[in-house]
Amino acid sequence: MVGDSHDYDAAAAPFAGEAVYGLLLKEYRAVIGQPPPAVRERWTGSYAVASDRAVLIDTPSPRTRLVVVTSGVGASTGFAIGEEVIQELFE
């Protein structure tokens, strides 16, 4: 994976704009110094978003946790959030 982008809106658009992908591939060329490999496929995801928190952690029962990253930082923070939730659960 070369990179990704986030586009926040009330509803997901059915198609992804090509302009952002062009910028990512241009940056790849600038950093690596050669043309990027052929694009095989693109993925467009939908994410939970909340304006009042980056992470939602709920306790529906004493031995159950519901954890949702509600911002664009899940890949960066997921392991640390998981570690904290598991530690709290088993203390």
C-alpha positions as CSV (number, residue, x, y, z in Angstrom):
1,M,0.0,0.0,0.0
2,V,1.4,3.4,-0.9
3,G,-0.9,5.6,1.1
4,D,-4.4,6.5,1.9
5,S,-6.6,9.6,2.4
6,H,-9.6,10.5,4.4
7,D,-12.6,12.4,3.2
8,Y,-15.2,13.4,5.9
9,D,-18.8,14.0,4.9
10,A,-22.3,13.2,6.1
11,A,-22.6,10.4,3.5
12,A,-20.1,8.4,1.6
13,A,-19.8,9.2,-2.1
14,P,-20.3,6.2,-4.4
15,F,-17.1,6.9,-6.2
16,A,-13.6,8.0,-5.2
17,G,-12.1,11.0,-6.9
18,E,-8.9,10.2,-8.9
19,A,-7.2,13.5,-8.0
20,V,-6.1,12.3,-4.6
21,Y,-4.8,9.0,-6.0
22,G,-2.8,11.0,-8.5
23,L,-1.2,13.0,-5.7
24,L,-0.3,9.8,-3.8
25,L,1.3,8.3,-6.9
26,K,3.2,11.5,-7.7
27,E,4.6,11.5,-4.1
28,Y,5.6,7.9,-4.6
29,R,7.6,8.8,-7.6
30,A,9.2,11.7,-5.8
31,V,10.2,9.6,-2.8
32,I,11.2,6.4,-4.5
33,G,12.7,7.9,-7.6
34,Q,10.9,5.6,-10.1
35,P,7.4,5.2,-11.5
36,P,4.9,3.5,-9.1
37,P,3.8,0.0,-9.9
38,A,0.5,-0.6,-11.7
39,V,-2.5,-0.1,-9.5
40,R,-4.3,-3.4,-9.2
41,E,-7.3,-2.3,-7.2
42,R,-8.5,0.5,-5.0
43,W,-10.5,0.3,-1.8
44,T,-12.9,2.8,-0.4
45,G,-14.0,2.3,3.2
46,S,-16.6,3.9,5.4
47,Y,-15.6,4.7,9.0
48,A,-17.5,5.6,12.1
49,V,-16.9,9.2,13.0
50,A,-17.8,11.1,16.1
51,S,-17.2,14.8,16.7
52,D,-16.9,14.4,20.5
53,R,-14.3,11.6,20.8
54,A,-11.6,9.8,18.9
55,V,-12.5,6.4,20.4
56,L,-15.7,4.9,21.9
57,I,-15.2,2.3,24.6
58,D,-18.4,0.8,26.0
59,T,-19.0,-1.8,28.7
60,P,-22.2,-3.7,27.8
61,S,-21.3,-6.3,30.5
62,P,-18.5,-6.8,33.1
63,R,-16.6,-9.2,30.7
64,T,-17.3,-7.5,27.4
65,R,-15.9,-4.3,25.8
66,L,-17.1,-2.7,22.6
67,V,-14.3,-0.5,21.1
68,V,-14.8,1.6,18.0
69,V,-12.2,4.1,16.7
70,T,-14.4,7.1,15.7
71,S,-11.7,9.0,13.8
72,G,-9.1,8.4,11.2
73,V,-6.4,7.2,13.6
74,G,-7.3,3.5,14.0
75,A,-4.3,2.0,12.2
76,S,-2.0,4.3,14.2
77,T,-3.5,3.7,17.6
78,G,-5.3,0.4,17.4
79,F,-2.7,-1.8,19.1
80,A,-2.3,0.7,22.0
81,I,-6.0,1.0,22.5
82,G,-6.3,-2.7,22.4
83,E,-3.6,-3.1,25.0
84,E,-5.2,-0.6,27.3
85,V,-8.7,-2.2,27.0
86,I,-7.4,-5.7,27.7
87,Q,-5.3,-4.5,30.6
88,E,-8.4,-2.7,32.2
89,L,-10.5,-5.8,31.5
90,F,-8.3,-8.2,33.3
91,E,-7.1,-6.0,36.2
